[in-house]
Amino acid sequence: MEKNILLTGATGIMGFETLKQLIKNESFYITLLARSKKKNRKKLKKFLHHDRVRIVWGDLCNYDDVSNAMQGADIVLHLGGMVTPEADRYPELTMKINVTAAENIVKAAKAQPNADRIKVVYIGSVAQLGPKNAPEHFGCSGDIMNPLPVDKYAVSKIIAEKTFAESGLNYWVSLRQSAILYSDLIKKGFNPIIFHVPLLGVLEWSTIEDSGRLLVKLCETELPDTFWKNFYNISSGNSYRMTNYEFETRLLEAIYCPPPEKIFEPNWFAIKNFHGCWYSDADLLEDYLHFRDNIPVEDYFLHILRKQTPWYFRLAKIVPSGIIKWILKRIAYHKTEGTLHWIQSGNEEKIATYFGSVEEWKKIPSWENFENNHPSEECKKRKRQDDLPSTSQWKLTDMQLFASSLNGKCLSETMTEGDLDTPLLWQNANGDTFRASPRYVVLGGYFPEKKIDEYKNI
């Protein structure tokens, strides 16, 4: 059966992979909304005259452009927006683009003749959950989202996700993406953000191929209504759970570089407050869509990433490790994003966020005393919503008890039993009040310690 698909973010990492895989299905007619930039036109050049591709050159922040692209869509795959590391450099722009884009997508979808049937897929982020460190290193879709206030990217993704969750659309879903393994990750690895991730921080990675296949499968599969209006986490499975040290070790081996001990120092890396976790519920998506290729993680690094590595990286086999270390140290001293520059310049905000204090930074052990403690794979956590009855039976007293478990309150005086989507009035432990639907609070994990909407106009 023919389907019309609107894809935003097609020039991005996940978006372009999705496009390459979507185009293989001859029953798909694809509309791309992309900014008319030289590099975007170059990247999409081979699709300009494709008989199943329509390109709308426009801006996600311009409603007329979004409305034009939305015409005739059966499925919307919304991947567009600002992502890290650019999002870290331009927080105000990130907030504007990510939130406005979500608002425009919802408005345009609701204006369509098939608004009651159109399916909208939003790509969220693991960043929304905030930092999680061992022994509390597992996360799930119902966890309370608690990003750092300085992480405007994560905040923008939460506000955008709330836009979809409370849109009134019949069919929407949020898929929260983890870190992605892809070939250009190697070339982009020479970026100071690599030192923002603690060596023992954890991530459950997703391969770019699995990520693209996931969205194709979603477009191909007739999913039950229970799939929609929900939140899921994307990953390539348990074997892709790594500490950052393990990730760096595998990546360096794949690109013929010496191990971390030869080219880094432990005190170049932050020791806290980078988002990341292992998922306790990522298999839910696999159960629905069977998108994983199940390539062993060692094989992915050594046979797929290595094969895609530019030839000049092979020179690392003959370059003295001291030279590589010198280059990387210069990156750690990057004048705005380098961890060592923060220490050198006395950047109190960054030092407090990523190290705690200069004294804590000085206590970071050398390699001789470093231990890669791979956290336990056993997850004992359970979702708070497990204590509630089935969603069709949720009532005001359930919401009051849920809020109380978070040292907060549900201040609304009435709620229709089983109504997950009408916003209620809540109060957090600090006394801040906010409005949100029971669905987004309980299933999405929206119970901010600080009123997140305050960040919209930073």
N, C-alpha and C positions, 0 to 999 in steps of 0.2 A: 504494500500500500504506500502511495506517495505521501511524503511528509515535507512540509516547509519548515526549515529550521533557521532561526536567527542566532548567529554566533557573534558575540562581542569579544574583544580581546584576541582576535585571530592572529595578530602579529606578535603576541607574547609567547612565552615558552609552552605553557599548557594549551593555549589556544591554537597555536600553529600545529601542534601534534594532533589535536582534536580534528582540525580541518583536514589534515592529511589522511586521517582514518575515516572521517565522515564521507569524503569524496569517493571512497571505494564502494559505497552503497549507492547503486544507481537509482534507488527510489527516493533519495534525499535531494531536495532542492534547497540550496543554502544561500542565505543572505548574510553578508559580512558588513558590520559597521566599523569603519576604521578611519582614523584621522589621516588627512591628506598630507602626509609627510613624505619626504624623499625616500627614507629607509623603508617606510611601510609600503609605498608603491613598488619599490624594488622587490620586497619580500613577497608581495601578492601578485607580481607581474604575470606569472604563468596561469593565474586564475581569472585574469581580466576578461578573456573571451570564452571562458568555459560555459557550456550551455546549461549547466546546473548551478552556476554561481552568479549571484548578483552582488555587486559591491556598492555600498552606499558610503561615499566619502563624507564623513561628518564627525560630530563630537558628541560623546555621551552626555555632556552637560548641556547640550542644546536639545530641548524637547522636540522641536520639529524634525531634527535629524533622527532621533530615536523613533518617533512616530512613523516616519517614512520607512525606516528599516523594519519596523514591526508589522507592516502591512502583509496580511496573509499568513502570518506565522502560526504554526501549530505548536512548536516547541521553541522556547527561548533558552539558550545556554549563555548565561551572563558571567563571563570570565574577565571582562574588561575592568580596568582601574589601575591605580597606583599600587605597586608592591615594593617590598624591600629589595635592595638597599636604597633605591631612589626615594621611597616613602620616608625613610629616616632623615633624609637630607631636606625634604620639602614637606614638613608636617601639615602646614596650613593648606597647601595645594592638595595633599593627599586626602584631607578631610573633605574638602570641597568636591573633589572629583568622585570619590567613592560613595559619598552620601547622595550627592545630586544625581549621579548615574542610577543609583537604586530607585530613587524617587521617580525619575523619568521612565525607567523600565516599567515600574508598577503602573504609573499613570497611563502610559501608552498601551499596555496590555489590557487594562480595564476598559479602554476606549474601543477595543476591537469588537467586531460582530460576534466573534466566538469567545468572548471574555470568560464565559462560564466553563469553557473546555480547554483553553490555552494552558499549556504547562510551562512553568518558569523554574529554571534551575539556577540557583545562586551558588557560587563557589566562595565559601568562607575560608577561615584559616585557623590552624592550630594556635596561632598567636592570640586568639580570642580568650583562651583559657588562662593565659599568663604563665609565669614561671612555675615549674613543678620539679622538685629535686628529690632524690632518694632520701628517705624511704617512701615518700609520698609522690612517686614518679608516674603513676597511672592516671589517665584522664578518660572521661567519657562525655557523651553529648549532654548529659544532664548536670554535669558539674557546674558550680557557680563560676561564671567567668570573672576573672579578677586580674586584668592586665595592669601593667604599670601605667600610671598617669602619663609618663613620658613616652609611652609607646603609642603614638597617635595613629599608627597604622592599625594596630589591634582595635583601638577605640573606634576608628572609622569603619572597620569591618563589622563590629557589633551593631553600630547604629544602622548601617546598611542592611544587615541581616534582620534587624527589628522591623525595618520598612517592609520587607517581604513577609515576615511572620505575622504582621498585623495589617496586611494589605487587603484582606477580604477576598483574595483570589481563591478559587476552589482547589487549584493544583499548583503548589509551589513546594520546593524542597531546598534545604541548605546542605551542601556537601562541604565539610570543613577539611581543606587540603592540608597535608603535612608538608615537610620539606621534600622537594622533588629531586631525584637523581636524573641528570640529563647530561649530554655530551659537553655543552658549553659551560657547565658548572666548573670544569677544569680551567677554562680560560678566565672565568669570572672569579676564580679562587684567589686571585691576587688582589684582594679587597680587604680593607681593615675590618670589615664586619666579621671575618673569620675569627678574630680575636675577641669578639663580643660573646662568644659561646663558651661557657665553661668546659674544660676538658672532660669533666665527669657529668656534664649535662646530657640529657637523653633526648633522642628523637626516634620516631618510628617512620621510616622513610617510605616514599612511594616512587616507583619508577615512572618516567615520563610516558612510557608505552602503556603501562597499566592505567595511568590517569586518562589518557586519550581514549583507550578502549572502554573505560568505565562510562564515559559520556556517550559513546557510540551505542553501547549496549543499552543505555538508558533510553536512547531514541528508538531503538529497535524493539524494545520489550514492552508488552502491555502489562503494566504494573498494577497491582491492586490499589484501591483507594487508601488502604492503610499505610502504603509507602509514603504518600504525600503528606504535606503539612507536618514535616518532621525534620530532624537534624541527624546527620550521619558523619562519621569520620572516615577519611580516605587513607589507606595505607596498602602496601604490598604484602603485608602479613607479618607474623611474629618474627620471622628470620631477619626482617629488616629493622629490628630494634637494635640500636647501637648507642653507646656513649659517643660523645664527640671525639674522644681519643681514638676509639675503634674506627670511627668514620675516617678520621685523618690518616690513620695507619693504612687502611684499605685503599683510600684514594691515592696516597703517595706511592704505594706499591704499584698501583695501576698505571701511574704516569712516570714510572721509572725513577722516582725520587727517593732519597734516603728516608728512613723512618723519622717520626717526630723528634725523637731524642737528639738527632743529628742537626736539625735545622730550625728548631724552635726552642724557647725557654718557657717553662710553665708559667712564669709570672708575666708573660705577654698576654695571657688569657684571663678574661673576667672570671670571677668565682661565683657569681650569682646573678639572678634577675635577667636571664634570657629565656624567652618562651620556648617550651618544648615538653613533650611527654611521650610516654608509651600509651597506646589505647587499649582499654579493656573491652571496647565494643566495635572495633573496626571490621570484624568479620560479618557484621550485619549487612553491609553493602555487598560483600562477596556472596552471601547467601541469596540476596535478591538478584544479582546481576552477573556473577561468575566472570569477572573481568581480569582476574590475576593470571599472569603467565606462569607463576610459581617457579621462576628461575632462582636457583640458590644464590644468596647474596654474594658469595665469593665468586661465583661464575659471572655475575653481572658486572662486578668491578673489573675482573681480569679478562673477560672475553667480550664484553659489550662496551663498557666505558673505555677500556684500553684500546680497542679497535677504532674508536672514534676520536682518540687523542690526536691532536695535530702532530705532524712528524717531528717538529722542532722540540717537543717535550722529551723526545728520546735522548736528546743531548744531555739530559740530566744525569744519565749513566756515567758520563765522563767529566761532568762539571764537579769540582771539589765541593763538598758539602758546606764548607766555610763560606763560599761565595753565595750559595743559595740562602744560607742563613743571614748573610749581610743584606741581601735584597729584601728578605722577609722582615727583618728588623726595621728597615726603613719604612715599610708599610705599617708596622706597629707604631711608628712615630708620626703617622699621618696627622697633619696639623689640626684637623677637626674631628676625625673619627678614630684615630689611633689610641689604643689603650695606654701605651707608654707615653704618648704626648699628654694625655690627661694627667698622668702622674707627674710628668716633668713640669707642666704648666700650672699644677695645683687646681685643676678643674673640680671644684668641690662637689658640684651636682653629679657629674659623671663618676667620680671616685666613690661617692656615697652609694650611687645606684648599682654599680657593677663590682665594687670591692668592699664597700662598707666604710673603709677608712684607709689612709696610707699605712697605718700600723698593720691592718689586716693584709694589705698587699705585701708588706715586707715579710709576713709569715708564710707566704706561699712556698711550699717545699720545692727543692731542686729535683731534677730527674732521679737522683740517687734515692730519694725518699718518696718518690711518686708511686702510688699504687692504683692501677686501673681496676677499681672495684665494680665489676659488671653487676648492676642491681639485680635483685631477685626477679625472676620471670613470673613468680606467683602473684596473682592479683587478688587481694582479699576485699577490695572495696565493693560497695554496692551502691546503687543509685538511690537517692533520697525518695524519688517517686515510687520506689518499690513499697514504701509504707502506705501509699495511697490506694484507694479502690481503683477499678478500671476507669478510664477517662470519661466514659459516658455517665459515670456516677459522681463525678467531682462536684462538690458543693462548697458553700462559703466556709463551713467549719473545717473542711479539708485544707483550704487555702490558708486559713488562720493558723492551723497547726503547722503547715509547711513553713510559713513565715516565722513562726515562733522557733522552729528548729534552727533558724538562721539569726536568732536574736533580733528579729524584726517583727512587723505586724502587717496584717492585711486590714486596711482601714475601711474598705468598702462595707456597706451595710446590707447589700443584697447581691445575689448572684444566681442566675438561672442554672439549675442543675444540669451538668454536662456541657455547658457553654464554655468552651476553651478560648474563645476568640474575642470576647468583649473585654476591653481593658478594665482592670480594677485599680484601686488606689492602694499603694503599699508604702511601708516605712522601713528603712534599713536601721541597723544598729546605731548609726550616728544621728538618727532622727531625720534624715533626708527623706522626702516623699517623692514618689514617682508613679507614673501610670504604665502598666504593661499588662498584656493578656496572660491568663493562667498558662496558656500553652508556652509562651516565651519564657515565663518565669520558671516553670517546673520542668518542661521538656528541653528548653533551650539554655537554661541556667542563667537567666538575666535577673540578678539581684545585686546591683552594684553597691559597693561600699561608699562610692561617691557618685553623685548624680551624673551619669555619663553624658546626658544631653548638654551638660555645661561645656563640654569640649567641642560642641558642634561649631562654635563661632570663635575658636581660638585665634 
